[in-house]
Amino acid sequence: MSFKMYSTARRLARVLSTLLVGCALTGCDASTEPGVGRVDVVLSQSSTELAASVVVGEMAALAGVPLESVQSILITVERIEVHRVGSDDDDESEDEGSEGEGSEGEDGDGSEDDDDEGSGAWISVDLVAGGLTVDLVGMSPQEIASDAVPGGTYNKLRLFFSSSTITFSEDVTVGGGSTYEADTVHELEIPSGRNTGIKVQTGFFDVSDGEAETVNLVVDLANSVKNVTANQNRVKMTPVIVGRVGSTQT
């Protein structure tokens, strides 16, 4: 071996040694890509108790609607997103349990400001069918979304609705003498459902490489219908949704 080749070999050896020592000190990983898992979203409803009927005064501007008067509530889900926790949110996870919480909002409208999102990111989860329409009344549990997502910690979800309607099983008369006729489809307003989405706290959960997390969204139908109000111009509802997480291995 010539002196030039020998010197080159020594230099390469020193460079390789330096890299190995550096990796040992900094914890280098051969793979720079994050793990990929999957999130499945299942929607169901619970109505363990009936909403109490509300007696409407003749001059009432906004009247409550009893659950017994609701025949169907059709919701078209346009998009679902899960929130991946960022570095600014990490400290919160130490104080949070795994139990999910209900949908949140200001003044009962199902919305919230995004100022507390930290450095996290919202990630879309593909629907099992585009423009998926479900009936919240008498609905059986069904998977509505499933998709691969980057590994990491997640803590909430939001649903976007493109349309929503309500049908009553009996005539509903509101203040001023206006009547919503039975067996007729009426537009249903869900505040924030189209713009910022209905946000549901799920509690912190981790998605790891090769692991599937199932997020169960349970619509509390009785309490949601307690939030159905109607006047001569509109019918409005703020849905009550609870998020729960369960894990299954792929």
N, C-alpha and C positions, 0 to 999 in steps of 0.2 A: 504494500500500500504506500502510495506517495505521501509526502508530508502535507500536500495540499488537501488530499482526500481525508487524511487523518485529522487535520484541523477542522474541516467541515463536519466530520462525524462528531467531534467533540462539541462543536457549537450546537449541533442539533440535539445532542444528548443533554446539554445544559438547558436548552429551551424547553425540552420535554420535561425535564426534572422540575423546572420552575412552574410549569403549568400544573403538574401533578400536585406539587406542594400548595399552590394557590387554590386548587379545587378542594384539597383536604381542609384548608383553613376556612374557605367560604361556603363549603357545602354544595359544590357544583353538582348538577344533575345532568345525566347524559341526554335526557329528554327535556326540551324547553317548552313543549306544548302542554297545556293543562289537560287534566283528565276530562273525559266526556262521559256524562251520564244521561239519564232521561227523566223527564217529568211527565206524569200522567195526571190529568185533571178529571175528576168524577163529580158530576152534579146530581144532587138528590134533594128531596124536600121532607120536612117534618112538620106535622100539624097535630101535636098531641093534645092541644086544647083549642076550642073555638074562640074566635074573637067575639067579645061582647057586642051586642047590638047597641047602636047609639040612637037615642031619640032625637030627632031633628026638629028644631023650632022653625016656625014659619019664616022668620026673618034671618035664619042662619045663612051666612055667606059661603061656608065650607062645611059640608056634612060628612060624617064618618060613614063607612060602608061595612056591614057585617060579613063575615066569611061565608055564611050560609047563602048570601046573595051572589056569590062569585061562581060562575060556571067554568071559566077558563082564563088563564093569563098566559098569553103567548109571547115569548121573548126570543128575538133573533140575536144570537151571539155573533158579533162581527170579529172580535179579536180578544185574545187572552195573553197577558204578559205576567212574567214573574220577576220579582226584584232581587237581583244579586247584590249582596252586601259588599260595600267598599271599605277601604281602610278607615274612613271616618266613622263607620258604624260598628267596627269590631268590638269596641268596649261595651256596647250595649248588649251584645250576645251573652256576656257573662252573667247578666242579671235577668235575662229572659228565659222562661221555660219553653217547653216544646208544645204546650197546649195552644191551639189557635184561638183567636178572638173574632168577634163579629166585624161586619163591615163598618167602616168609620166615616165620619163626615162632620162638617160644621153645619149647625142649625138643622141637622137631620136630613141633609140633602145628599149624603153619600159621597161627598167630595172632601178633599183635604189639600192643603198646600204642599208643594214638593220641596219646600225649603229644608226639610229635615231628612232628605234622602241621602245626605253625605256624598261620598264619591262613588256610590253604587250605580247600577245600571238596570234599566228595564229590558227584558229579553222576551221576544215573542215566542209563543208556543203554538205550533200548528194545530188548527182545529181538525177533528176527524172528518168533518165535512164543511165545506165553505158555506157561510151564511146559515149556521145550524140553528133551527127553530125548535124550542122546547116549550111544553106546557107545564107551568109550575104547579098547577092543580092536579093532584093524582099522579104525579110524575114518579116513575121508577128510577132507581139509580142508573146512570148511564155515563160512559166515558165521552167527554166532549172535546178533549184535546190530548195530544201526545207528541212529544218532540225531544230530540237530543239537545242538551244544553251544556255549556261549559261547567266544569267542576267548580265547586265553591259553596258558599253559604248563602242561603236565601231566607227571606223573612216575610214576604207578602206577595199578594197577587192582585191583579185588577182585571175586570171584565168590561168590555165595551159592547153596547147594544146598538144595533142599527135600526131596529124597530121594536115596538111593543104594543100589544093590544089587550083589551079586556072585554069579556062577555059576561053579562049578568044573567042569573037564572030566574030573576024576577025583576019587575020594574023598580027602579030606584029613583025616588023623587027627592030633589034637593031644594034648598031655599029658593024662593021666588017662583016655585011651581014648576020648574024645569024637571023633565023626566028622562032618564036613560032607560030605553026600552029593553026588555029581556030578549035573549036570543039574537041580539044585534051586536056586531063587532064595533067597539069604540076605541079610539086612539088612547093609549096610556102613556102619560109622561113619567119618565124616570130621570130625575135630576142627575146630571153628570154622567149618565149612562153612555152618551154619545161622545162627549168631549174629553173629560179627564178619566173616565172609567170609574166603576164602583170598586173601591179598594177594600181588600179583605186581609186582615192580619192572620197569618198562619202559625206564628211562632218560628223561631230559627230552626232550619234544617239543612243538612249537608247533602250535596250531590257529589258522589265520587265516581271514579272511572269504573264502568261496567255495572253501576248500580242504578236502579229505578226507584224514584220517590213518587208516591201517589198522594196527590193533594185532593182531599174530599171537601167539596163545597156544599154545605147543607143550608138550603133555604128554609128559614123558619117561617112557614106559610102563615100561621095564625098571627104572628106579630107583624109580618109584612102586610097582611090585609088590614090589620089595625091601623097601618099607615097609609091605606088607600083613602083618599079624600076626593070629593067631587063637588063642583059647583056648576053653574049654568054654562061655563065655558070649557071646562076641562076635567079629566080624571087623572089623578096623580098618585104615584106610589113610591115610597122609599123602601126597597127590599132589605130585609134583615138576613144576612148571610154569615155563617160561621165556618171558619176554615180549620180543618184537621189534617194532620200528616201521618201517613203510615208508609213503611218501607218494605219493598220486596226485592229480592235479588234476581238479577237477570241470568 
